[in-house]
Amino acid sequence: MLNARTPDPIVSPLRRIDFVTIVLAVTLTVIGIATIWGAMSTEGKPAPFRGYPRGQTIRLIVSLVGMSALALMDFRWSRRLAWPLYLGLLCVLGLLLIRGQAVKGAASWIFIPLGSSRFQLQPSEFGKIILVVVLAHYLSSRMHVFRRFHHTFVPGIIAAIPAAMILIQPDLGTAVVYIPVTLVMFFVAGIRKRVLVAYAMLALAAIAVGYPHLKPYQKGRIETFLNPGQDALGKGYNAIQAQTALGSGEIIGKGWGRGTQTSFRFLPEYQTDFVFPTFAEQFGFLGCLVVLVLFSLLVLRLVWIAASTEDLYGALLVSGFATVFVVHLTLNIGMATGLLPVTGLPLPFFSYGGSFMLTCYAMIGLTLSVAARRRPGGAT
């Protein structure tokens, strides 16, 4: 046809932006901001909108800008940056081991002077994206021969090096995230199931061998998980207060700004690690059910995008991101409910913090880029 035109490479993806994913992510973030603001309020009277809620709102705006930039770009460009980003990550993690400043016992932070204040960044959070990008780049070029145990040696080492460096900081919770992300990407790449079973057995053996070498506070978390009442005012305090806040919300909650465990600061880290009990105290079981449904819909949306993408690199990319979200949700909520040991992992979109917020929306941005570049038939 004489009048036929080639679709504009920018406008065409814009028309296929997955607004469902954006709405789910932003809705969860807004609920998280409202939860933290409510924890700073008393008797239902709003506290001044500053501090944590104001800071988180600014982070949301910055994150949305970053997400939009990544969504408009072709996700394939990230393949060119895979190895430079990976080497940069190793350099930064190595620098942290040498000169990192410890916060809560872990040298995981970089402090950047910003006027009269300091801006904090946690490289290991961005490392989750970099790991997924590098593994997706490596595996997508080898999926037709990625079947046997020895095929996993190189990508296994790629994941193990940054995970070990993060473990040395020491940040056990973040290092643990790297393991299921790697195994799920192996599965999507086509590795045989018996290889994954072998890795699971190796993981159990590593836990048994490595437990005696854990830091005292890490052993304490596991022992407290098994019996939190043995040191109710010490190591078990956080877990007990979290479960108390969680249960005190009952069916419909105490109401916004009326949570006693949080407003009187009985619950530590109410804005970060234990933001889920903070929410549960205010909005109860029904509120938690709604939030869990929203999280489930978001993860299922990512799984659907990965499954309907014929580009192998894009499918692996989104699968890795979905796994990051699932692991964080499982470990954070499991920790809050007493089903898992305290790990210090944040809840996606909810917990206060800039590094993880930027990481979450960067993963959403790249996912949107993959989704927007699928052809009507499902190909990318």
C-alpha positions in Angstrom: 0.0 0.0 0.0 1.3 3.4 -1.0 0.0 5.1 2.2 1.4 2.5 4.6 3.8 3.9 7.2 6.3 2.2 9.5 5.1 2.6 13.1 7.0 5.2 15.0 9.4 3.3 17.5 8.5 5.7 20.3 4.8 6.3 19.8 4.0 2.7 19.1 5.2 1.4 22.5 3.5 4.3 24.2 0.2 3.1 22.9 0.8 -0.3 24.5 2.0 0.8 28.0 0.6 -1.6 30.6 -1.3 0.8 32.8 -2.6 -2.1 35.0 0.9 -2.8 36.2 1.5 0.9 36.9 -1.7 1.3 38.8 -1.1 -1.7 41.0 2.5 -0.5 41.9 1.5 3.1 42.6 -1.6 2.0 44.6 0.6 -0.2 46.8 3.0 2.7 47.3 0.3 5.2 48.2 -1.1 2.7 50.7 2.4 2.3 52.2 2.8 6.1 52.5 -0.6 6.3 54.2 0.3 3.5 56.6 3.6 5.2 57.7 1.8 8.6 58.0 -0.9 6.9 60.1 1.8 5.4 62.4 3.0 8.9 63.1 -0.5 10.2 63.9 -2.4 9.7 67.1 -6.1 9.2 67.8 -6.9 9.5 64.1 -5.6 13.1 63.9 -3.1 13.5 61.0 0.4 14.3 62.0 2.3 17.0 60.0 3.1 15.6 56.5 6.8 15.6 56.9 9.6 13.2 57.8 9.0 9.7 56.6 5.7 10.2 54.6 7.0 13.3 52.9 10.3 11.7 52.1 8.6 8.6 50.7 6.4 10.8 48.5 9.4 12.5 47.0 11.0 9.1 46.4 7.9 7.9 44.7 8.0 10.9 42.3 11.7 10.4 41.5 11.0 6.6 41.0 8.1 7.3 38.6 10.4 9.5 36.5 13.0 6.7 36.4 10.3 4.1 35.6 9.0 6.2 32.8 12.4 6.7 31.2 13.1 2.9 31.3 9.6 2.1 29.9 10.2 4.4 26.9 13.5 2.9 26.1 13.9 -0.4 24.3 14.8 -3.0 27.0 17.3 -4.7 24.7 19.8 -1.9 25.2 20.4 -3.2 28.7 22.1 -6.2 27.2 25.0 -3.9 26.1 25.4 -2.7 29.6 25.2 -6.1 31.3 28.9 -6.8 31.9 30.0 -3.2 32.6 27.2 -2.9 35.2 28.3 -6.3 36.7 31.9 -5.2 37.0 30.9 -1.9 38.4 28.8 -3.7 41.0 31.7 -5.9 42.1 33.9 -2.8 42.4 31.4 -1.0 44.6 30.8 -4.0 46.8 34.5 -4.5 47.1 34.9 -0.8 48.1 32.2 -1.2 50.7 34.1 -4.2 52.3 37.2 -2.0 52.5 35.8 1.4 53.5 32.1 0.9 54.0 30.3 2.6 56.9 28.4 0.2 59.1 24.7 0.8 59.7 23.0 -1.6 62.1 26.0 -3.8 61.9 26.3 -4.1 58.1 28.7 -2.1 55.9 26.1 -1.9 53.1 25.7 1.8 52.5 27.3 4.6 50.5 26.9 8.1 51.9 26.8 11.0 49.4 27.0 14.6 50.8 24.1 16.6 49.6 24.3 20.1 51.0 23.9 20.0 54.8 22.6 16.4 54.7 23.7 13.1 53.4 22.1 10.9 50.7 22.3 7.2 51.3 22.4 4.4 48.7 22.5 0.7 49.2 24.3 -0.8 46.1 23.2 -4.4 46.9 19.6 -3.4 46.2 20.5 -2.2 42.6 22.6 -5.4 42.4 19.4 -7.4 42.2 18.5 -5.7 38.9 22.1 -6.0 37.6 22.2 -9.8 38.5 18.9 -10.4 36.6 20.2 -8.4 33.6 23.5 -10.3 33.5 21.9 -13.7 34.0 19.2 -13.0 31.4 21.9 -11.8 28.9 24.0 -15.0 29.5 21.2 -17.5 29.6 19.2 -16.1 26.6 22.2 -16.8 24.4 22.5 -20.4 25.7 19.0 -21.6 26.2 19.2 -24.3 23.6 22.1 -25.9 25.3 21.3 -25.1 28.9 20.2 -28.4 30.3 22.8 -30.2 32.4 24.4 -29.5 35.7 27.7 -28.4 34.3 25.9 -25.8 32.2 25.1 -23.9 35.4 28.7 -23.5 36.6 29.4 -20.2 34.9 26.0 -18.5 35.7 26.2 -19.9 39.2 29.6 -18.3 39.7 28.2 -15.0 38.3 25.5 -15.0 41.0 27.7 -16.4 43.8 30.4 -13.7 43.7 28.2 -10.7 44.5 26.1 -12.8 46.9 29.2 -13.8 48.8 30.4 -10.2 49.0 27.1 -9.1 50.3 27.1 -11.9 52.8 30.5 -10.7 54.1 29.1 -7.2 54.8 27.3 -8.9 56.5 23.8 -8.8 55.0 22.4 -12.3 55.0 18.8 -11.3 54.0 19.9 -9.6 50.8 22.3 -12.3 49.9 19.6 -14.9 50.3 17.4 -13.2 47.7 20.1 -13.9 45.0 19.6 -17.7 45.4 16.0 -18.2 44.4 16.3 -15.5 41.7 19.1 -17.5 40.1 17.3 -20.8 40.4 14.1 -19.5 38.9 15.9 -18.0 36.0 17.7 -21.4 35.5 14.3 -23.0 35.4 12.9 -20.5 32.9 16.0 -21.0 30.8 15.2 -24.7 30.5 17.4 -26.5 33.0 16.4 -30.0 33.9 14.3 -30.4 37.1 16.7 -32.9 38.6 19.4 -30.3 38.4 17.3 -27.9 40.5 16.7 -30.8 43.0 20.4 -31.3 43.2 20.9 -27.6 43.9 18.2 -27.7 46.6 20.1 -30.6 48.3 23.3 -28.6 48.0 21.6 -25.6 49.6 20.5 -27.7 52.6 24.0 -29.1 53.0 25.4 -25.6 52.8 23.0 -24.4 55.5 24.1 -27.3 57.8 27.8 -26.6 57.2 27.5 -22.9 57.3 25.4 -22.5 60.4 28.3 -22.8 62.9 30.0 -20.0 61.0 27.2 -17.5 61.2 27.6 -14.2 63.2 26.2 -14.4 66.7 23.4 -12.0 65.9 22.4 -14.2 62.9 22.3 -17.3 65.1 20.3 -15.4 67.6 17.7 -14.5 65.0 17.2 -18.2 64.2 17.1 -19.3 67.8 14.7 -16.5 68.6 12.5 -17.6 65.7 12.3 -21.1 67.2 11.5 -19.7 70.7 10.9 -15.9 70.8 9.8 -16.1 74.4 13.2 -17.1 75.6 14.4 -13.5 75.4 11.2 -11.5 75.2 12.8 -8.2 76.1 15.9 -8.8 74.0 16.4 -10.7 70.8 12.7 -11.8 70.7 11.3 -8.3 71.3 10.9 -7.4 67.7 9.2 -10.6 66.7 6.8 -10.5 69.7 5.9 -6.9 69.1 5.3 -7.5 65.4 2.9 -10.3 66.1 1.2 -8.3 68.8 0.6 -5.4 66.4 -0.5 -7.9 63.7 -3.1 -9.5 65.9 -4.4 -6.4 67.6 -5.9 -5.2 64.3 -8.3 -8.1 64.4 -10.9 -8.1 61.5 -11.2 -4.5 60.5 -8.4 -2.8 62.3 -8.2 0.0 64.9 -8.5 2.7 62.2 -6.0 5.0 60.5 -3.7 6.7 62.9 -5.1 4.7 65.9 -2.5 1.9 66.2 -1.1 1.9 69.7 1.8 -0.5 69.1 3.2 1.9 66.5 2.1 5.3 67.8 3.7 4.5 71.2 6.7 3.0 69.4 6.5 -0.4 71.0 7.0 -1.8 67.5 10.5 -1.1 66.2 11.3 -0.3 62.6 7.6 0.3 62.0 8.3 2.2 58.8 10.7 -0.3 57.2 11.1 -4.0 58.2 7.8 -4.2 60.1 5.6 -2.0 58.0 3.2 -4.9 57.4 2.2 -5.2 61.1 1.9 -1.4 61.1 -0.6 -1.7 58.3 -2.4 -4.7 59.9 -2.9 -2.9 63.2 -4.6 0.0 61.5 -6.6 -1.9 58.9 -7.0 -5.4 60.2 -7.3 -8.7 58.5 -9.5 -7.4 55.7 -7.1 -4.7 54.9 -4.2 -7.2 54.8 -6.3 -9.4 52.5 -6.8 -6.5 50.1 -3.1 -5.7 50.1 -2.1 -9.4 49.5 -4.6 -9.5 46.6 -3.0 -6.4 45.1 0.5 -7.9 45.5 -0.7 -11.2 44.0 -2.2 -9.4 41.0 1.0 -7.5 40.4 3.2 -10.7 40.5 0.7 -12.6 38.3 0.8 -9.6 35.8 4.5 -9.9 35.6 4.3 -13.7 35.1 1.8 -13.2 32.3 4.0 -10.7 30.6 7.0 -13.0 30.8 5.0 -16.0 29.5 3.6 -14.0 26.6 6.9 -12.6 25.5 8.7 -14.6 22.8 12.0 -12.6 23.2 14.0 -14.9 25.4 16.0 -12.1 27.0 12.8 -10.2 27.9 11.1 -13.3 29.3 14.1 -14.0 31.6 14.3 -10.4 32.6 10.7 -10.2 33.8 10.8 -13.7 35.4 13.8 -12.6 37.5 12.0 -9.4 38.6 8.9 -11.3 39.5 11.0 -13.6 41.6 12.6 -10.7 43.4 9.2 -9.4 44.4 7.9 -12.8 45.5 11.0 -13.5 47.7 10.8 -10.1 49.4 7.0 -10.6 50.0 7.5 -14.1 51.4 10.4 -13.3 53.7 9.1 -9.9 54.9 5.5 -11.1 55.6 6.8 -14.4 56.9 9.1 -12.5 59.3 6.2 -10.3 60.5 3.9 -13.2 61.1 6.5 -15.3 62.9 6.6 -18.0 60.2 10.2 -17.1 59.3 13.2 -15.7 61.1 13.8 -11.9 61.1 15.8 -11.1 58.0 15.6 -7.3 57.7 14.2 -7.4 54.1 11.9 -4.5 53.1 8.4 -5.0 51.8 8.2 -3.9 48.1 6.5 -0.5 47.5 5.6 -0.3 51.3 8.8 0.0 53.3 10.5 3.4 53.7 13.7 3.7 51.8 15.1 5.2 48.6 17.3 2.5 47.3 14.7 -0.3 47.3 12.0 2.1 46.0 14.1 3.0 43.0 15.0 -0.6 42.5 11.3 -1.7 42.5 10.3 1.0 40.0 13.3 0.3 37.8 12.2 -3.3 37.6 8.6 -2.1 36.8 10.0 0.2 34.1 12.0 -2.5 32.3 8.9 -4.8 32.6 6.8 -2.1 31.0 9.4 -1.8 28.2 9.2 -5.6 27.5 5.4 -5.6 27.6 5.1 -2.6 25.3 7.3 -4.1 22.6 5.4 -7.3 22.2 3.7 -7.7 18.9 -0.1 -8.4 18.7 0.7 -12.1 18.2 2.8 -12.2 21.4 6.2 -11.8 19.8 8.6 -9.1 20.9 
